[in-house]
Amino acid sequence: MHRDTLSCIASVEKLEEVISFIEDCADHSKLDMKRKMGLLIAAEEAFVNVCSYAYPDGLGEVLVSCAFSNTEFEVEVADFGREFDVLSIPEPDTESDIMDRQIGGLGVHFIRKLSDEASYRREHGQNILKMKINLAFNSDII
């Protein structure tokens, strides 16, 4: 599996750089446009969550890696911030009237729904969120 990694400060000012990096990797994997756009939305949500919550006492590092083979494309977003399993957040209410819903939670919803598989692990002091796209189903999912 081919893997590329980008290391940067966990700051929303780096969002454009991160998204460009992931998009370039996705283009090399031949991920179709619609699935790539969905994955970029999910990755943006993951990165912004790290920037917003992982380092409450200041800036820290985030590692974004992309890997692909003939069968799958994956994005990992890792940080050394406080331990937090973003996938432990319950699904948001998407059925009620928008005025009656609680604020928040849609980012995690996008992470779950716009990837074929999402997983979290804490390893060596890192939060690691992995989002996978199965290239065998390189078709419309959105």
N, C-alpha and C positions, 0 to 999 in steps of 0.2 A: 504494500500500500504506500503510495506517495504521500508525504506529509510536509507542509510548510507551516511555519509559526511566526507570528508577529507579537512582539512585546511592546507595550506602551503604558503610559500613565493612565490610570482609571479616571478619565475626565471626559465629559461629553464633547469637549473640543476635539477629541480624537475620533469621534464617531465616524466622520467621513472617511478617514484613513482606514478604519477597521472595516467598514462596509465595502470600500474599494478593494481591500485585500481579499475579503471573502468572495466578492463578485469575480475577481480575476481567477481565483482558484476554481470557482464553480464553472467558469467558462472553459477552463482546461479539462474539466471532468465531463464536459458535454451535457451538463444538467440543462434541461429545457427551460425556456424563459419563464413560464408560469410558475414552475416549481422553484426556480431560483428566486423569483420575487417573493414567494412565500417564505422561503428560508431566510432571505435577507431581513424580512420583517421580524421573524422570530429571533434572529441573531441580534438585531438592533435592540429588541426588548431585553434580551439577556445582558448585553453590554451596558445598557442604560441602568439596569437594576444593579449591576456591580458598581457603576459610578455613583449611584445614589445611596447605596446601603452597605457595601462591603467594608468601607473604611470610614467609620464615623468620626475618627480623630484626625483625618487628613487624607492626603492622596496616597495611593498605593499602586501596585503593578497589576496589570491584567495581561494574560497570555491568551491569544486567540490562535487556534491551529485548525487547519483544514487538511483533511486526508481524503483520498479517493482511490478506488480500484475500479475494475470493470463493472462491479455490482452495486457499489454504494459510495455516497459522498457524506462526509461528516464534518461538523464544526464543533470544536470544543472551546468553551470559554472558561478560563481558570483564573482564580484570584487567591491571594493569601489573606484575605479579610476574615472577618468574624464568620464562624460556621453558620451556614444557612442553606437548607435544601429548598430551593425555589419551587420544586415540584411538589412539596408537601402542602402548598397552599391549595385550599379547596377550589373546585371549579366555580367560577362566578355565575351569578344568576343572569342568564341571557334571555330569559323568557318574559320576565316582568316588564312593565312599562319602564322606560328609561329613567323617568323621574323618580321611580320607587327603588331603584337599584343602589347598592352601596358603591362608592367610588373605589376604583382599583381592581386588580385581578385580571384584567383583560390581557395584559402582557404575557402572563403565564399561560392563559388560555391560548394565545397565538403560538407560543412555544410548543404546546402539546398538539395543537391541531394542524400546524403548518409543517411539521416534521413527521416522518413515519415512525420514529422512535425517539424518545427523549429520556435521558437518565441522568442521575446525579450521584456523585460519590465524594467523600471527603478522604483525601489521601495526602500524606506528608504535609499536613497543614494547609492544603489547598482545597477550595471548593471547585469541583469540576462538573460542569454541565455539558453533556454531549447531546447533540441533535443529529440524527441520521436521516438521510433520504435514500431510499432504495432506487437505484438507477434502472432496475428491471421494470419499474412502474413509472418510468419517465413520461408521465402523461398528466392530464388535468386532474388535480385533486381539490382545487379551490372552486 
